[in-house]
Amino acid sequence: MAKYNSNITFQSLNGETKVTVKHEGWKGSEEWEQAKEWHVQAWEQVLSSLKSKLESGEGALCCK
């Protein structure tokens, strides 16, 4: 079974919070590249929804 790590860090910058998501351990096959791209898109959606929710109360905290 392949292993990969997900690390999420939060950093305070000028009164805002920078969130960094880093996945490590991806392999080089086409199947892995597709899985990696899915994760990139999913994190973008989740973080965008989280930002909206925190700023305005209007975000849906899920991904499609």
FENKAQUI-V171602 format. One record per helix or strand. SS is the DSSP state (~ for helix, > for strand). FROM is the first residue (numbers start at 1). LEN is the number of residues. If there is no record, write none. Layout:
BEGIN
SS | FROM | LEN
SS | FROM | LEN
END
This chain:
BEGIN
> | 5 | 9
> | 16 | 9
~ | 30 | 27
END
